[in-house]
Amino acid sequence: MAEQDFLGTTKRLFSKVGDRLAAEGRALSETRTTSIWLKIFGGLLVLIGLPLLIGGVYLMILGGSWYYVFAGFGLCLSGIYLFRGLMTGVWIYLVVLFATLLWAFAEVGLAFWALVPRLVAPLFLGGVALLLVPLIQPSARRADRTLPFTVAGAALLAGFVAYMAMMFSPHGVISNPVQIAAGQTSPTTVAAAENWYSYGRTGEGARYAPFDQINRDNVANLEVAWTARTGFIADQSQHLQDQNTPLYVDGTLYQCASGSQVTALDGTTGQIRWQFDPEAIQNSPFWKRCRTLGYYDPGPEDACGPRIVLTTVDSRLISLRAADGRVCESFGTNGTVNLSVGMDQWVPGDPLNRNQTVPALPGFVVQTTGPFVAGNRIVLGGWVADNVSLGEPSGVVRAFDALTGQQVWAWDLGNPAITNLPPEGQSYTQGTPNVWSAMAFDLDLNMIYLPLGNATPDYYGGMRRDFDDEYNSSIVALNLDTGREVWHFNTVHHDIWDYDVPSQPALAEIPDGAGGTIPAVIQTTKRGQIFVLDRRTGEPVRTVVERPVPAGDGTATGERYSATQPYSTGMATVSADPLSETQMWGATPLDQMLCRILFRQYRYEGEFTAQSVHTTLIYPGNNGGTNWGSASVDQGRNIVVTADMRMPVVSRLIPRAEFSRDHPNFQGDPHGELSPQFGLPFANSVTNFMSPIGIPCLQPPWGSVTAVDLNSGQMVWQQPAGTSLDVTFPSLGLQSPLAFYVGMPALGGPMTTGGGLTFHGGTQDYFLRAYDTETGRLLWRGRLPTGAQSTPMTYIGPDGRQYIVITAGGARYNPNDWGDYIVAFALPRQNEG
C-alpha cells in the first residue's frame, strides 16, 4: 500500500510539473533563448539526479534511506527547469539543499568525514546554481536584483573551499582527560642500555626505550642524520616487502631485507660495514619478508664471538659472526640448520594426502618474522601458506641451542608425544595452528609467549580437529627449557574469520590496586580487543566476558559455530564498532549511495557474522585491527600504544563444484583474493569492501594510532594514521598529490621513548611521525624517500647522539612503491646550532 501511495504521488507530481513547464515554456519562448550555461548546468543536474532517483528507489526497497529518492527527484526537477531557463529550478535546488542539510546533520551530526559525501558536492552545485541566476531572464520569474543571489552563491562556494581545506587537517581526534600515573622501567629495559637487541628492543616486546635526549621540547628539531641504501630492493611485484625493524648493538646496526639479505652498518654514519646474501629468493616463490634478526653473545671464549642469527625465506637457520658477516661454521652444519626436517606436507594434486608425504614445497613454510634468541635458546615458528589446502605443513614451534644449532625441543600441539624431532619416517602434525608473528619471553619466569594463528584453511571449520579449535587464535605460554605448555588462552572460539593473533605479546607490570603490580602479558588483536593476562597463569587481569554472537545462515554445510566470543571489557576497544548504513561512505553522493546499496545487499549481522555462500560483510576484516606491527608499552607512563586498520571485507564461500567449474586449473595463491581450500566442501573469496570507483565504503578514518591507559583501561587518545598523500591509484598508475587527513590503514607499529614520544611510520604516505605519548598531539613529521611498513627503533650511538631509525622499502598498499632505504634521524649536532 505504501509503495502504491508513493507511486501515485510521484505520478501526480510529474503531471503537475509537466503542465507547469509547458505553461512557463510558452511564456519564455516569447522572449529569447536560454543561456547555454543554464542548459549545461541543468543537464548536469539531470545526469546526477537520474541515477540518484533510480538507485534511491532501489535502496528504499532494500530498506535503506529514502533521502536519495527525494534528492534525485529534486535534482531532476531542478535540472529540467534550469535547462528551460526558469528561475523555479533554482528555488527547487535550494529546497533540496536545505533538506539535505537537515538530513545530513540528523543522520551523522557534526562528524566531519561522514558529512563530506553528504554536503561537499551539494554545496558546490548550490553555489553554481546561485551564480547562474543573472543568466535567467526576468520574464522567467527572476527577481530584478540578482546581487543577493551572486553573494549567496559566492558564500556557498567559499564554504565548499573551506570544507575542502579542512580535509587537510585531522578530524575525529579523541583526547580523554585520563590521569596518567607514573610507571616503572623494567630491569630488562634498563639492562639493554643504549642498544636495541631484539624485535621489540628486548624479549619483553615493549618497543620502549628510556632515552630522553629527544623529547617533547626538542623533537621539532629532528633532521635526517644519514640515509643508507642496501641494494636489496623490496619489489612488491615479486612478493618482496620490507617490514624490518633493525637491531643495534655496540655501534653497529643490523638490518635484514625482504629476501633475507643482511646488512651491517655503522650506527653513526650509515656506512655499510658488511653484507651477507643467503641467495634464498630463487627458492621462495611468494611471501618474502624478514621482520627481525636475532643477536646472541656466547661470551669471549667462543671463536665466533657475538652472532647475528637469521632465518631465510627458503627455510634455513644461519648464524653469522657479528663482526664481519662470515658464517659461524661451528653452528649446525657449516653454519646452517635445515628447517624443513620433519615438515612433510601433501602431494600436489592430492590435497588430502591419501598416498604419501613429500618434503614441504618451497615457499609453503617461511619464517617471515625471524628467530627469537631467549637466553641460550633460538626459538622460532613460521608462516604457513594460507588457505590452499588441508594437510599443509605443521605449525610446530622449535627451539635450538644458540651456540651449536642443535634442536633441543619442539612443541607439536597436535601430538604432545613428539617433544623434539619426530620419529623416523614421521612428521610433525600437519596443518596445526602456527606462530607466524613475533614471540615475547620472560627469562625470570622461564617462559616464552606465543601468538597463534589458525589451522589452515581459515574460512571453514567444519573439518577442524578438537585441538585446532582449542588453540586457534590463542596465546600460549611454554616453558623455555622444555617447550612444554604452561597455559593457553583463546581469543576467538572456532575462528572462521582469519582472526589470527597477529601481534607480538608485550610484557608489562600492571598495578594491582593495592600498591603492588601484576606481571602481565598484553595482547592486541585483529578485532581491536586488547587482552591483559597474568603472564604466570594466563588468567585475565582486566575483565573478559563472553558475549553471544550470530550463528550461520545454514548454507555452510557441515559448519559449526560458537554461541559466544570473548570480549576484553576491561580495556578500551581500539576500533571496529558495528557497521551501519549511515557509516557507508564515498567521495560523492553517488558512490555513497552505491555503497549503501551494497551494504543492504550483503549479509551483515554485526561482529562475527558467519561465513556463507551468500555475499557477506565481515568487520573487522582479516587484516585487522592491529596486525604484526604490534603495540608499544611506555613503561614510565603505563600507556600502551597501538596502530590499527579499519577495512571491512566482502567474503563468500564458493561450493566446491562451482569453484572446480569456474577455476579448473587453479593452483593456489596464498593471500590472494581466491582461497581454494582444497579438501574442504568450499573455497572462499575475500576482497576489501570498496566503492565502484575504488574508495573504501567505510567512512574514515581507515587507520589510527591509539593510546590506552594500563591503569584504568581507558582510551587516552586516538589520532588518524596519516594522509592520502602518495597513495597509488593502480588503475591510473598515479600517486595522490593531496594530503587529505583520512587516516590510512596502518601496518607497522609504534615505538615509545622516555622523552614522552611515540614514533610511528607505517602509513601510506612517506612520513615518520612523532606524537606526545600523553596527549596524542602531533609534534613532528619527517619526510621519507618512500613508504614504510616497518616499526621504528632507537639507540644511543658511540657519539652520544640518540638516533631514530626506520627502514623504508615501500608502503603495503602502494603496489608500485619500492625501495631499499634505511633512514636515521637525530637532533642537530651542538656545533651546528
Secondary structure, 3 states (H helix, E strand, C coil): CHHHHHHHHHHHHHHHHHHHHHHHHHHHHCCCCCCHHHHHHHHHHHHHHHHHHHHHHHHHHCCCCCHHHHHHHHHHHHHHHHHCCCCHHHHHHHHHHHHHHHHHHHHHCCCHHHHHHHHHHHHHHHHHHHHCHHHCCHHHCCCCCCHHHHHHHHHHHHHHHHHHHHCCCCCCCEECCCCCCCCCCCHHHHHCCCCECECCECCCCCCEECCCCCCCCCHHHCEEEEEEECCCCCCHHHCECCCCCCEEECCEEEEECCCCCEEEEECCCCCEEEEECCCCHHHCCCCECCCCCEEECCCCCCCCCCEEEEECCCCEEEEEECCCCCECCCCCECCEEECCCCCEECECCECCCCCCCEECCCCCEECCCCCEEECCEEEECCEECCCCECCCCCCCEEEEECCCCCEEEEECCCCCCCCCCCCCCCCCCCCCCCCCCCCEEECCCCEEEEECCCCCCCCCCCCCCHHHHHHCCEEEEEECCCCCEEEEEECCCCCCCCCCCCCCCEEEEEECCCCCEEEEEEEECCCCCEEEEECCCCCECCCCEEEECCCCCCCCCCCCCCCEEEECCCCCCCCCCCCCHHHECCCCHHHHHHHHHHHHHCECCCCCCCCCCCCEEECCECCECCCCCCCEEECCCCEEEEEEECCCEEEEEEEHHHHHHHCCCCCCCCCCCEECCECCCEEEEEEECECCCCCECECCCCEEEEEEECCCCCEEEEEECCCCCCCEECCCCEECCCCCCCCCCCCCCCEEECCCEEEECCCCCCEEEEEECCCCCEEEEEECCCCCCCCCEEEECCCCCEEEEEEECCCCCCCCCCCCEEEEEECCCHHHC
